[in-house]
Amino acid sequence: MTVVSTDTLLSQLRSRSGRDAARASTDDDVFDGVRPRLLVDPSTAAETAEILGWASSEGLKVLVVGGGTKLTWGAPSGPVDLLLSTSRLRAVIDHRHGDLTATVESGTPLSLVNKTLTGQHQWLPWDPPWADRATIGGIVATNDSGPRRHGYGTARDSIIGLTIARIDGAVAKAGGIVVKNVAGYDLSRLFTGSFGCIGVIITATFKLSPLAPASRTVEFSLDSLDASGEVVSDLSTSSLTPTALELVSTATSTQLLIRFESVEEAAAQQATDACNLLGARGESRILSGGEEIARWEQHSTHWSASIGGTLLKLSCVPAELIPTLVWLRREATSQGLSMSVSGRAGLGIVDVRLGGSFSLQSRLITQLRDRLPVGRGSAVIRRGDVKLRQEVGVWGQIGDGMRVMQAVKQRFDPGNLLNVGRGPGGL
């Protein structure tokens, strides 16, 4: 097969996207040790689809990026011919506030979306890391979430429609603009969590939530990680309705952050009731106003890339979370690794940060995965050194669902050109 020069490809690309939207890469564009040949920033659905169709005809490997907050998630990328950015697809297309729905372009940062929606006292109730940069397309593609997942769910729970550009150059739609049941396959949810390996999201439509006027957070300090299991169980089976139930544990401390968002009287009462339920099993205090905001901002630093280390997403049956973490801490300590934990205690989904030797991390991650039967738990590397991700693998065992995912990938991207290797199980 004849290799087409980068200059020739760039000329062809600019004829489809405009001179200002396409360029050759520089050293500043390198990630995971990979330098894309070309970069393009289309501004419309039609332009995006035309570029994908052209890339497919040339056999070019395409990687899709939004705000860049998840560029190193998933398996390390192989060669990338074309880095396609959605950053110019940046608008709230339609806010149907009477129906509590909105349609948003995929390159729009979550913070900008919610700034627009709050004019009608509505919002997308998500709080993943880096909401000022994380785009709607990236959040949907990875089904990313934050502490409020406990009360509001994830993007998969809110999405009701999509417009996508396929690798063959076609634009397709799935779902609708109102909340209703529809027959057939739910392609919107299929694309949610696909890591962009089956199509490029152009717009997404969501059901919205009313914006709560008041908030309280109970900060509860415990003597040990082991002691948190009973407390989380009691909170989960009580009549309380927190929007967040976060576990925060380091080598020296363990806390729970329990957030209540509602009208003023209800938020204050639930916080007081939570303190009464927790009783003398630890030390509790109620946070509000600036102190509450500052505490949640501090909590978010667990996900900061500047801290370093490996970030591992641990998911398991909620009742098995604390015993698994207690075992993991014991093993990490015995092997000379550092470990901290933050995440959704009531849902059995937390992010574990490991620090230390890559070889020891690799061994511990393998041991952890051996403890998690397929279907009852998983340990996925969300962020980590390229060498570690290559050595131990990002996803672990997927199980029988992998055959279905491979069939879906073959149907939507038969040439295996889109976000190659970055999808679930390395699709």
C-alpha positions as CSV (number, residue, x, y, z in Angstrom):
1,M,0.0,0.0,0.0
2,T,1.4,3.4,-1.0
3,V,2.1,5.7,2.0
4,V,0.7,9.2,1.4
5,S,2.8,12.0,2.6
6,T,1.7,14.1,5.6
7,D,1.8,17.3,3.4
8,T,-0.5,15.7,0.8
9,L,-2.9,14.5,3.5
10,L,-2.9,17.9,5.2
11,S,-3.8,19.5,1.8
12,Q,-6.7,17.1,1.4
13,L,-7.8,17.6,5.0
14,R,-7.8,21.4,4.6
15,S,-10.0,21.2,1.5
16,R,-12.7,19.6,3.8
17,S,-12.2,21.6,7.0
18,G,-10.7,24.9,6.1
19,R,-7.1,26.0,6.5
20,D,-7.5,27.3,10.1
21,A,-9.1,24.1,11.3
22,A,-6.4,21.6,10.3
23,R,-2.6,21.5,10.9
24,A,0.4,19.2,11.2
25,S,1.3,18.2,14.7
26,T,4.2,19.6,16.8
27,D,6.1,18.3,19.8
28,D,3.5,19.9,22.0
29,D,0.9,17.5,20.8
30,V,2.7,14.4,22.0
31,F,0.8,12.2,24.6
32,D,1.7,8.8,25.9
33,G,4.8,8.9,23.7
34,V,2.6,9.2,20.6
35,R,2.7,12.1,18.2
36,P,-0.3,12.4,15.8
37,R,0.4,13.2,12.2
38,L,-2.4,15.7,11.8
39,L,-4.9,17.6,13.9
40,V,-8.3,18.9,12.9
41,D,-11.0,20.9,14.7
42,P,-14.3,20.8,12.7
43,S,-17.1,23.1,13.6
44,T,-20.2,21.3,12.3
45,A,-21.7,17.8,12.2
46,A,-21.5,17.7,8.4
47,E,-17.8,18.7,8.4
48,T,-17.0,16.1,11.1
49,A,-18.7,13.4,9.1
50,E,-17.0,14.4,5.9
51,I,-13.6,14.3,7.6
52,L,-14.3,10.9,9.0
53,G,-15.4,9.5,5.7
54,W,-12.2,10.8,4.1
55,A,-10.1,9.4,6.9
56,S,-11.8,6.0,6.4
57,S,-11.1,6.1,2.6
58,E,-7.4,6.8,3.4
59,G,-7.2,4.1,6.1
60,L,-6.2,6.7,8.7
61,K,-6.3,5.9,12.4
62,V,-8.5,8.6,14.2
63,L,-8.4,9.6,17.8
64,V,-11.2,11.8,19.2
65,V,-10.5,14.4,21.9
66,G,-12.7,17.0,23.7
67,G,-11.2,18.9,26.6
68,G,-8.2,16.6,26.8
69,T,-8.9,15.6,30.5
70,K,-9.2,11.9,29.6
71,L,-6.6,11.8,26.7
72,T,-4.5,9.3,28.6
73,W,-7.4,7.1,29.8
74,G,-7.8,3.7,28.4
75,A,-5.0,1.6,26.8
76,P,-2.0,3.5,25.5
77,S,-2.6,4.6,21.9
78,G,-0.8,3.1,19.0
79,P,0.0,5.2,16.0
80,V,-2.5,8.1,15.5
81,D,-2.8,9.6,12.0
82,L,-5.5,12.2,12.8
83,L,-6.4,13.8,16.2
84,L,-10.0,15.1,15.8
85,S,-11.0,17.7,18.4
86,T,-14.6,18.6,19.2
87,S,-13.7,21.9,20.9
88,R,-15.5,24.0,18.3
89,L,-18.8,22.0,18.7
90,R,-19.5,24.2,21.7
91,A,-23.1,25.3,22.4
92,V,-26.3,24.6,24.2
93,I,-28.5,24.0,21.1
94,D,-31.9,24.0,22.8
95,H,-33.0,24.2,26.5
96,R,-36.6,23.0,26.7
97,H,-37.0,24.1,30.3
98,G,-40.7,23.3,30.4
99,D,-39.8,19.6,29.6
100,L,-36.7,19.6,31.7
101,T,-34.5,18.6,28.7
102,A,-31.6,20.1,26.8
103,T,-29.6,19.4,23.7
104,V,-25.9,20.2,23.9
105,E,-23.0,20.0,21.4
106,S,-20.3,17.5,22.5
107,G,-17.4,19.9,22.8
108,T,-19.2,22.1,25.4
109,P,-17.6,22.0,28.9
110,L,-19.9,20.9,31.6
111,S,-19.4,24.1,33.6
112,L,-20.6,26.2,30.6
113,V,-23.6,24.0,30.1
114,N,-24.7,24.4,33.7
115,K,-24.0,28.1,33.7
116,T,-26.6,28.3,30.9
117,L,-29.1,26.0,32.5
118,T,-29.1,27.6,35.9
119,G,-31.0,30.6,34.5
120,Q,-34.0,28.4,34.7
121,H,-32.9,26.8,38.0
122,Q,-32.0,23.5,36.2
123,W,-28.8,21.6,35.7
124,L,-27.0,18.4,34.7
125,P,-26.3,17.1,38.2
126,W,-22.9,15.7,37.5
127,D,-19.6,16.6,39.2
128,P,-16.8,14.7,37.5
129,P,-13.2,16.0,37.9
130,W,-12.2,19.1,35.9
131,A,-15.8,20.2,35.1
132,D,-14.4,23.5,33.8
133,R,-12.7,21.5,31.0
134,A,-14.4,18.1,30.8
135,T,-16.7,18.2,27.8
136,I,-20.2,16.7,27.4
137,G,-18.9,14.3,24.7
138,G,-16.0,13.1,26.9
139,I,-18.2,12.6,29.9
140,V,-20.7,10.6,27.8
141,A,-18.0,8.6,26.0
142,T,-16.5,7.5,29.3
143,N,-19.6,7.6,31.4
144,D,-17.6,9.6,33.9
145,S,-19.1,10.8,37.2
146,G,-18.4,12.3,40.6
147,P,-19.7,12.2,44.1
148,R,-23.3,13.1,43.1
149,R,-23.5,9.8,41.2
150,H,-24.9,8.5,44.5
151,G,-28.0,10.6,44.2
152,Y,-28.4,11.4,40.5
153,G,-26.7,8.6,38.6
154,T,-24.4,9.0,35.6
155,A,-24.7,10.3,32.1
156,R,-26.1,6.9,31.1
157,D,-29.1,7.5,33.4
158,S,-29.8,11.0,32.0
159,I,-29.2,10.6,28.3
160,I,-32.3,10.4,26.0
161,G,-30.9,11.1,22.5
162,L,-27.7,11.5,20.4
163,T,-26.5,12.7,17.1
164,I,-23.3,10.9,15.9
165,A,-20.9,11.0,13.0
166,R,-20.0,7.5,11.8
167,I,-16.6,6.5,10.5
168,D,-18.2,5.9,7.0
169,G,-19.1,9.6,6.8
170,A,-22.8,9.4,7.7
171,V,-24.6,11.4,10.3
172,A,-27.1,9.4,12.4
173,K,-29.5,10.1,15.2
174,A,-30.7,7.9,18.1
175,G,-33.4,8.5,20.7
176,G,-35.4,11.7,20.9
177,I,-35.8,15.1,22.6
178,V,-38.4,14.1,25.2
179,V,-38.4,11.6,28.1
180,K,-40.3,8.5,26.9
181,N,-39.9,4.8,26.3
182,V,-39.0,3.8,22.7
183,A,-38.8,0.4,21.0
184,G,-35.6,-1.1,19.6
185,Y,-32.0,-0.8,20.7
186,D,-31.1,2.1,22.9
187,L,-28.1,3.4,20.9
188,S,-27.7,6.5,23.2
189,R,-26.8,4.2,26.1
190,L,-24.8,2.0,23.9
191,F,-22.5,5.0,23.0
192,T,-22.3,6.0,26.6
193,G,-19.2,4.4,28.0
194,S,-17.9,3.3,24.6
195,F,-14.8,5.5,24.9
196,G,-15.4,6.9,21.4
197,C,-14.6,3.6,19.6
198,I,-17.8,3.3,17.6
199,G,-18.6,6.9,16.6
200,V,-18.1,10.6,17.3
201,I,-20.8,12.2,19.4
202,I,-21.9,15.5,17.9
203,T,-24.9,16.4,20.2
204,A,-26.5,14.8,23.2
205,T,-29.9,15.3,24.7
206,F,-30.5,14.9,28.4
207,K,-33.2,15.0,31.0
208,L,-32.4,17.7,33.6
209,S,-32.8,18.1,37.3
210,P,-34.1,21.1,39.3
211,L,-31.3,23.0,41.0
212,A,-31.4,22.5,44.8
213,P,-31.5,25.8,46.7
214,A,-29.6,24.6,49.7
215,S,-26.9,22.1,50.7
216,R,-25.3,20.6,53.9
217,T,-22.5,18.2,54.2
218,V,-21.8,16.0,57.2
219,E,-18.1,15.3,57.7
220,F,-17.7,12.1,59.8
221,S,-14.3,11.0,61.0
222,L,-13.8,7.3,62.0
223,D,-11.1,5.5,63.8
224,S,-10.4,3.1,61.0
225,L,-11.3,2.1,57.4
226,D,-12.7,-1.2,58.7
227,A,-15.2,0.6,60.9
228,S,-16.7,2.5,57.9
229,G,-18.5,-0.6,56.6
230,E,-21.2,-0.7,59.2
231,V,-21.7,3.1,59.1
232,V,-22.1,3.1,55.3
233,S,-24.6,0.2,55.6
234,D,-26.6,2.0,58.2
235,L,-26.7,5.2,56.1
236,S,-27.7,3.2,52.9
237,T,-30.6,1.4,54.6
238,S,-31.9,4.5,56.4
239,S,-34.6,6.9,55.2
240,L,-32.0,9.6,54.5
241,T,-31.5,10.7,50.9
242,P,-28.0,12.0,50.4
243,T,-26.9,13.1,47.0
244,A,-23.3,12.1,47.8
245,L,-21.9,9.5,50.2
246,E,-18.1,9.6,49.8
247,L,-15.4,7.6,51.5
248,V,-12.1,9.4,52.0
249,S,-9.3,7.2,53.4
250,T,-5.5,7.7,53.6
251,A,-2.9,5.9,55.7
252,T,-3.6,8.2,58.7
253,S,-7.3,9.0,58.5
254,T,-10.7,7.8,57.3
255,Q,-13.8,10.0,56.8
256,L,-17.2,10.0,55.2
257,L,-18.6,13.0,53.4
258,I,-22.4,12.9,53.3
259,R,-24.2,15.6,51.3
260,F,-27.8,16.6,51.4
261,E,-29.2,19.0,48.7
262,S,-32.8,20.2,48.9
263,V,-34.7,23.1,50.2
264,E,-33.1,24.8,53.3
265,E,-35.2,23.2,56.0
266,A,-34.9,19.6,54.5
267,A,-31.2,19.8,53.9
268,A,-30.5,21.1,57.5
269,Q,-32.9,18.5,59.0
270,Q,-31.4,15.6,57.1
271,A,-27.8,16.6,58.1
272,T,-28.9,16.7,61.8
273,D,-30.6,13.3,61.4
274,A,-27.5,11.8,59.9
275,C,-25.4,13.0,62.8
276,N,-27.9,11.4,65.2
277,L,-27.7,8.1,63.2
278,L,-24.0,8.1,63.3
279,G,-23.9,8.8,67.0
280,A,-20.8,8.2,69.0
281,R,-19.1,5.9,66.4
282,G,-16.9,8.8,65.3
283,E,-16.7,12.6,65.2
284,S,-19.2,14.5,63.0
285,R,-19.7,18.1,62.1
286,I,-22.0,19.8,59.7
287,L,-20.6,22.0,56.9
288,S,-22.4,24.7,55.0
289,G,-21.6,27.8,52.9
290,G,-18.0,28.6,52.0
291,E,-16.6,25.9,54.4
292,E,-18.7,23.2,52.6
293,I,-17.5,24.4,49.2
294,A,-13.9,24.4,50.3
295,R,-14.2,20.9,51.7
296,W,-15.5,19.5,48.4
297,E,-12.8,21.3,46.4
298,Q,-10.2,19.7,48.7
299,H,-11.9,16.3,48.1
300,S,-11.5,16.7,44.3
301,T,-7.7,17.0,44.5
302,H,-7.6,13.1,44.9
303,W,-8.1,13.0,41.1
304,S,-5.4,15.6,40.2
305,A,-2.8,14.4,37.8
306,S,-0.2,16.6,39.5
307,I,-0.2,14.3,42.6
308,G,1.2,11.4,40.5
309,G,0.7,7.7,41.1
310,T,-1.7,5.3,39.5
311,L,-5.4,5.9,39.7
312,L,-7.4,2.6,39.8
313,K,-11.2,2.5,39.6
314,L,-12.4,-0.3,41.9
315,S,-16.0,-1.5,41.4
316,C,-17.6,-4.3,43.4
317,V,-20.7,-5.3,45.3
318,P,-21.2,-2.5,47.9
319,A,-21.2,-5.0,50.8
320,E,-17.8,-6.3,49.7
321,L,-16.2,-2.8,49.2
322,I,-14.8,-2.2,52.7
323,P,-13.4,-5.8,53.2
324,T,-11.7,-5.5,49.8
325,L,-10.2,-2.1,50.6
326,V,-9.0,-3.4,54.0
327,W,-7.3,-6.3,52.3
328,L,-5.8,-4.0,49.6
329,R,-4.4,-1.6,52.2
330,R,-2.8,-4.4,54.1
331,E,-1.2,-5.8,50.9
332,A,-0.1,-2.4,49.7
333,T,1.5,-1.6,53.1
334,S,3.3,-4.9,53.2
335,Q,4.7,-4.4,49.7
336,G,5.9,-0.9,50.4
337,L,3.2,0.9,48.3
338,S,1.3,4.0,49.3
339,M,-2.5,4.0,49.0
340,S,-5.4,6.5,49.3
341,V,-9.1,6.0,48.5
342,S,-11.9,8.3,47.5
343,G,-15.2,7.5,46.0
344,R,-18.8,6.3,46.1
345,A,-19.0,4.3,49.3
346,G,-22.7,3.5,49.0
347,L,-22.3,2.3,45.4
348,G,-19.2,0.2,45.7
349,I,-17.2,2.4,43.3
350,V,-14.1,4.1,44.4
351,D,-10.8,5.4,43.0
352,V,-7.7,4.0,44.6
353,R,-4.4,5.9,44.2
354,L,-1.3,3.8,44.4
355,G,2.3,5.0,44.6
356,G,5.6,3.2,44.5
357,S,7.4,0.8,42.3
358,F,5.7,0.0,39.0
359,S,6.6,-3.7,39.3
360,L,5.0,-3.9,42.7
361,Q,1.9,-2.0,41.6
362,S,1.6,-4.4,38.7
363,R,1.7,-7.4,41.0
364,L,-0.8,-5.9,43.5
365,I,-3.3,-4.9,40.7
366,T,-3.0,-8.5,39.4
367,Q,-3.7,-9.9,42.9
368,L,-6.7,-7.5,43.3
369,R,-8.2,-8.6,40.0
370,D,-7.8,-12.3,41.0
371,R,-10.0,-11.5,44.0
372,L,-12.8,-10.0,41.9
373,P,-14.9,-12.6,40.0
374,V,-16.1,-11.4,36.6
375,G,-19.5,-10.0,37.0
376,R,-19.0,-9.1,40.7
377,G,-16.2,-6.6,40.4
378,S,-13.4,-5.0,38.4
379,A,-10.2,-3.0,38.7
380,V,-9.7,-0.6,35.8
381,I,-6.6,1.7,35.5
382,R,-8.0,5.2,34.9
383,R,-4.7,6.9,34.8
384,G,-1.2,5.5,35.0
385,D,2.3,5.4,33.5
386,V,2.3,4.0,29.9
387,K,4.7,1.2,30.9
388,L,2.4,0.1,33.7
389,R,-0.7,0.2,31.5
390,Q,1.1,-1.9,28.8
391,E,2.4,-4.4,31.4
392,V,-0.7,-5.2,33.4
393,G,-3.5,-4.0,31.0
394,V,-6.0,-1.3,31.6
395,W,-9.3,-3.3,31.9
396,G,-8.7,-6.7,33.3
397,Q,-11.1,-9.5,32.5
398,I,-14.4,-8.4,30.7
399,G,-16.2,-11.8,30.6
400,D,-18.8,-12.9,28.0
401,G,-19.8,-9.4,27.3
402,M,-16.6,-8.9,25.3
403,R,-18.0,-10.9,22.3
404,V,-21.0,-8.6,22.1
405,M,-18.8,-5.5,22.3
406,Q,-16.5,-6.9,19.5
407,A,-19.6,-7.4,17.3
408,V,-20.8,-3.9,17.9
409,K,-17.3,-2.5,17.1
410,Q,-17.3,-4.5,13.9
411,R,-20.7,-3.2,12.9
412,F,-19.9,0.5,13.5
413,D,-16.2,0.5,12.7
414,P,-15.3,-2.5,10.5
415,G,-11.9,-1.0,9.5
416,N,-10.9,-0.6,13.2
417,L,-9.9,3.0,12.6
418,L,-11.6,4.9,15.4
419,N,-10.0,5.3,18.9
420,V,-8.2,2.0,18.3
421,G,-7.5,0.0,21.4
422,R,-9.0,2.6,23.8
423,G,-12.5,1.1,24.2
424,P,-13.6,-1.4,26.8
425,G,-11.5,-4.5,26.8
426,G,-9.1,-2.8,24.4
427,L,-11.6,-2.5,21.5
